[in-house]
Amino acid sequence: MSFLSKFVDERFLEYRRRSTSLAGMAGAVVVAWALFEYRYFFRHEWSWDLLAVLLAIALVKLGLMVWWYFTK
């Protein structure tokens, strides 16, 4: 038995996985959205690359949610 196994169990690892996933998604969306807004409002230009990133994140997330709903 390792030292950490006294303090770390499956619930802790699951919470860590979920929080990391959520933080990564939120970070990607917030950064992409903030850059898109900055370029649109201050530089007066459409940033199609950032809009594509935001749409890709949304479509993958929704697609996986639908897939998991119908396969489980």
C-alpha positions as CSV (number, residue, x, y, z in Angstrom):
1,M,0.0,0.0,0.0
2,S,1.5,3.3,-1.0
3,F,1.5,6.4,1.0
4,L,-1.0,8.3,-1.3
5,S,-3.5,5.5,-1.4
6,K,-4.4,6.3,2.2
7,F,-5.6,9.8,1.0
8,V,-6.5,9.3,-2.6
9,D,-9.4,7.1,-3.7
10,E,-11.4,6.6,-6.9
11,R,-13.7,9.5,-6.1
12,F,-10.8,11.9,-5.8
13,L,-9.4,10.8,-9.2
14,E,-12.9,11.1,-10.8
15,Y,-13.3,14.6,-9.4
16,R,-9.9,15.5,-10.6
17,R,-10.6,14.2,-14.1
18,R,-13.9,16.0,-14.3
19,S,-12.5,19.3,-13.0
20,T,-9.6,19.1,-15.4
21,S,-11.9,18.4,-18.3
22,L,-14.2,21.3,-17.4
23,A,-11.3,23.7,-16.8
24,G,-9.8,22.8,-20.2
25,M,-13.1,23.3,-22.0
26,A,-13.8,26.5,-20.2
27,G,-10.3,27.8,-20.8
28,A,-10.4,27.1,-24.5
29,V,-13.9,28.6,-24.9
30,V,-13.1,31.7,-22.8
31,V,-9.8,32.4,-24.4
32,A,-11.1,31.9,-27.9
33,W,-14.2,33.9,-27.3
34,A,-12.3,36.7,-25.6
35,L,-9.8,36.9,-28.5
36,F,-12.7,36.9,-31.0
37,E,-14.5,39.7,-29.1
38,Y,-11.3,41.7,-28.9
39,R,-10.5,41.4,-32.5
40,Y,-14.1,42.2,-33.5
41,F,-14.7,45.2,-31.2
42,F,-11.3,46.8,-31.1
43,R,-9.8,45.9,-34.4
44,H,-13.1,45.8,-36.3
45,E,-12.3,42.5,-38.1
46,W,-13.9,39.1,-38.1
47,S,-11.7,36.4,-36.8
48,W,-12.9,33.4,-38.7
49,D,-10.2,31.1,-37.3
50,L,-11.3,31.7,-33.7
51,L,-15.0,31.4,-34.7
52,A,-14.1,28.1,-36.3
53,V,-12.4,27.0,-33.1
54,L,-15.5,27.9,-31.0
55,L,-17.8,26.1,-33.4
56,A,-15.6,23.0,-33.5
57,I,-15.6,22.8,-29.7
58,A,-19.4,23.2,-29.5
59,L,-20.0,20.7,-32.3
60,V,-17.7,18.0,-30.8
61,K,-19.1,18.5,-27.3
62,L,-22.7,18.2,-28.5
63,G,-21.9,15.4,-30.9
64,L,-20.3,13.4,-28.1
65,M,-23.2,14.1,-25.8
66,V,-25.7,12.7,-28.4
67,W,-23.5,9.7,-29.1
68,W,-23.2,8.8,-25.4
69,Y,-26.9,9.3,-24.9
70,F,-27.8,6.8,-27.6
71,T,-25.1,4.2,-26.9
72,K,-25.4,3.9,-23.2
